[in-house]
Amino acid sequence: MSALEKYLDQYAEPESLKLHGFPAGFSHGLVVPMYDEAPCALDPLIKYIDTIDNLLIIVVINRPPSDTNATWAVELLAHPFLLNNPLTWQSSCEGLALYSSDTGGLLIVDRCVTGAPIPIEQGVGLARKIGADILCSLINQRKVTSPWIYNTDADALLPDDYFQQTNHLKKIPKDSQPRAALIFPFRHIFVDDTPKLPTLLYEFSLHYYVAGLHSAASPYAYHTIGSTICVDYLHYAKVRGFPKRSGAEDFYLLNKLAKTGRIDSLISPTIQLQARESVRAPFGTGRAVINLAESIDPLSMPLYNPQCFHYLKFFIEVTHLLTQKPDSLLGVASDLAVRHDYAIDIELIASIAQQFRLQEAIDHCFKHGKTHKTRQRQMTHWFDGFRTLKFIHYLRDNGLPSIDIRYWLEHSDKHNPPYNAVLAILADRISEEDNNNNLLPGDNSLT
């Protein structure tokens, strides 16, 4: 039994097993979870169906048991598209209903009105998993021809050529890893009275962290935002789908996928995320914007100390050297620091190594990896995105305290990472937004 067959048979959600008689002929599939959304949230999706041939959009309407108000979902289900287009397929349990137009279809998965609510601790993760499992099964049945599981959210506006990107991907050399996922670039836009400055600050923090990882040559230097992720269905099955979590499901999915293939960050086209305050998830953009909006001094928002990424780069290099041949951590680290003139506290590196049980990981690599390339790959899988984040947090709590964004604006330039063009643009937007409050430094080096 293949990994795909095993996943669909044993680990996929029940809805993916209720697709008997589902029609074929769809080109691409898009999964959109919806919780407490207005009926107009369907409007952009209808536009995609009208303009993209044979597109299938899977909308998973959901709520937690603690929220008994399903009025929003009832109103959403009365959207003109659903009333004016035929119900062309329905599951036996009536939890899944496909409405088709001449150009595509909208599959409604009801986990809100007639279907069982989603446990609060499983939240958006389960909602995404239900939709992605359905799409994975339909791809396997060749009822959707594209092998990519597109994921987004109700606040995302997709570019016109969004679905064309997977048709124009360059072939990967045979000696390289296959693609497991694609990450689309994003930017926030403002369509209502959502505070601009808090949103821009939070977006800055997202780019700052990824820029820091990139400067450290981390293989996990990519954004982990659910509405920007596109996953190959075979790799999706290999990692057993979205984690059933109320938040960070996107982070943990990509962390697993990175161990099966490449995570490619696209340069274009850009997804526009509508800025809004939200408490749908226990953390993430919506709550972060609320917290920053309530702050007396938003520009005190903490950023990881830039030196954390300097230490991360050094640590990654040390682990690569240690997978070449057995050696002393202190010896390798000291020699590397001298040869490349690294300003590094070797005792702090030793403390991290002990905290993370690095020696055990190295021993495991030599026990199970016959070549340096194999051992290095095993080490990269061990020191993954989650451990990388823990590494940064350890440094933050043990000698490299966070800075605030005001400090970064005063001291950073293109020669001092984290820095890139996106951060510079966001810094200018932040400055423009707050130029009447005199909170930003007068001499901004990023102009």
Secondary structure, 3 states (H helix, E strand, C coil): CCHHHHHHHHHCCHHHHCCCCCCCCECEEEEEEECCCCHHHHHHHHHHHHHCCCEEEEEEEECCCCCCCCHHHHHHCCCHHHHHCCEEEECCCCCEEEEECCCEEEEEEEECCCCCCCCCCCHHHHHHHHHHHHHHHHHHCCCECCCEEEECCCCEECCCCHHHHHHCCCCCCCCCCCEEEEECCEEEECCCCCCHHHHHHHHHHHHHHHHHHHHCCCCCCCCCCHHHEEEEHHHHHHCCCCCCCCCCHHHHHHHHHCCCCEEEECCCCCEEEECCCCCCCCCCHHHHHHHHHHCCCHHHCEECCHHHHHHHHHHHHHHHHHCCCCCCHHHHHHHHHHHCCCCCCHHHHHHHHHHCCHHHHHHHHHHHCCCHHHHHHHHHHHCCHHHHHHHHHHHHHCCCCCEEHHHHHHHCCCCCCCCCHHHHHHHHHHHHHCCCCCCCCCCCCCC
